[in-house]
Amino acid sequence: MAAKKTSFEENIRRLDEIVRALEQGSAPLEQSLALFEEGAGLIKTCSAMLDKAEQTVTKLSKGTDGEPVEEPFAAE
């Protein structure tokens, strides 16, 4: 069975839940280790998602010569 694809925001929410649970310190050692492993996986997944988003932004922001063009962010 394939894992459900979750959004970046869902992953961050779950990571926040894990951090809060670990900070409480009330979970048994085995559960704490399982939470830590899940959190490490979520960090890796979120990092990959951010890298992909950055690559997309860079690709969309290339100038005519193929080099990235930095433009100021215009607040709406």
C-alpha positions as MATLAB code, in Angstrom:
seq = 'MAAKKTSFEENIRRLDEIVRALEQGSAPLEQSLALFEEGAGLIKTCSAMLDKAEQTVTKLSKGTDGEPVEEPFAAE';
ca = [
       0.000    0.000    0.000;
       1.422    3.393   -0.982;
       1.813    6.086    1.636;
      -0.632    8.973    1.466;
       0.973   12.049   -0.066;
       0.734   14.884    2.406;
       1.188   18.595    1.867;
       4.041   20.646    3.248;
       1.649   22.314    5.684;
       0.313   18.960    6.924;
       3.866   17.738    7.463;
       4.779   20.874    9.410;
       1.664   20.506   11.598;
       2.564   16.885   12.343;
       6.161   17.877   13.070;
       4.889   20.511   15.503;
       2.778   17.847   17.248;
       5.823   15.599   17.538;
       7.982   18.369   18.968;
       5.334   19.225   21.560;
       4.978   15.572   22.566;
       8.736   15.162   22.924;
       9.061   18.411   24.872;
       6.508   17.164   27.407;
       8.782   14.233   28.120;
       5.940   12.002   29.288;
       6.136    9.428   26.489;
       7.923    6.133   27.151;
      11.363    5.715   25.598;
      10.236    3.489   22.710;
       7.443    5.884   21.783;
       9.816    8.852   22.034;
      12.257    7.117   19.678;
       9.454    6.340   17.220;
       8.318    9.979   17.335;
      11.896   11.160   16.845;
      12.317    8.895   13.811;
       9.011   10.102   12.345;
      10.076   13.702   12.923;
      13.434   13.138   11.247;
      11.634   11.704    8.225;
       9.267   14.667    8.114;
      12.194   17.096    8.248;
      13.800   15.298    5.309;
      10.527   15.350    3.358;
       9.880   19.048    4.077;
      13.444   19.940    3.132;
      13.040   18.162   -0.203;
       9.734   19.968   -0.804;
      11.385   23.333   -0.101;
      14.305   22.496   -2.408;
      11.885   21.599   -5.195;
       9.940   24.836   -4.672;
      13.176   26.840   -4.749;
      14.215   25.147   -8.001;
      10.843   25.986   -9.517;
      11.122   29.630   -8.475;
      14.648   29.818   -9.853;
      13.556   28.228  -13.125;
      10.684   30.710  -13.435;
      12.958   33.643  -12.578;
      15.615   33.091  -15.245;
      16.506   36.026  -17.447;
      16.944   35.988  -21.201;
      20.556   34.820  -20.817;
      19.496   31.878  -18.637;
      20.934   33.380  -15.464;
      18.625   33.906  -12.480;
      17.192   37.378  -12.204;
      16.600   38.728   -8.725;
      13.520   40.840   -8.457;
      12.233   42.555   -5.331;
       9.169   41.001   -3.769;
       6.214   43.296   -4.402;
       3.691   43.188   -1.567;
       0.147   43.421   -2.759;
];
